[in-house]
Amino acid sequence: MPRCPTDIVYSEKYTDGEFEYRHVILPHELYKKISKIGRLLTEQEWRSLGYKRIPWMGSL
């Protein structure tokens, strides 16, 4: 059985042609804390937990 990471792990970005996505694997303790909330978190709530998304950058 795979073990939970000790730090947040980010997947490579992937797209469906319209949106970009990224999977995030959480440490067990952080997962337990979030699962008690019972709803999707806001970006501000994610950031307060240590989630650091790479800023989106556009190009011409």
N, C-alpha and C positions, 0 to 999 in steps of 0.2 A: 504494500500500500504506500503511495507517495506521502511524503511528509510535508507539512505546511512550512512555508519559508519563514525565516526570522524577520525579513524585511518585505515590503511591498514589491511585487514582481510585475513588470509591465510587458505585455506581448508586443510584437511588431504591429504596426497599423495595417489594416486591411480595409477594402472598400467594396461596396455593392454597386458602384458606378455613380451613386448620388451622395452617399455619406461615408465618412471614415469612421472606423471603429478600432477599439483596443481593449483587450481583456486585461483585467487586473486580478492577480492572485494575492489574497490577504493573509497575513500571519493569523494564527488561530485566535489569539486574544483579541485582535481587532475585529475579526469575524464575529466572535461571540458578542462583542459590544454592539456592533451594527445590527446583528440579527434580532436583537431585543427591541429595536426601534420600530420594525414592522412596516416600513415604507421606504420609498426611494429617498436618498439624501440630496440636499441641494449642493451646488458646487462649493459654497462656503463651508458647509458641514464636512464635506470630503476633505477640503484643504485643512480644516482644523484637526483632522485625524492624521494628517501627514501625507495625503495623496498629493502628488506633484505632477500635474499634467504638463507635458511639453507644449508651450504656446503654439497655436496654429499660425502658420506663416504662409501667405499667398505670394504668388509670383506672376509676372506678366510674360 
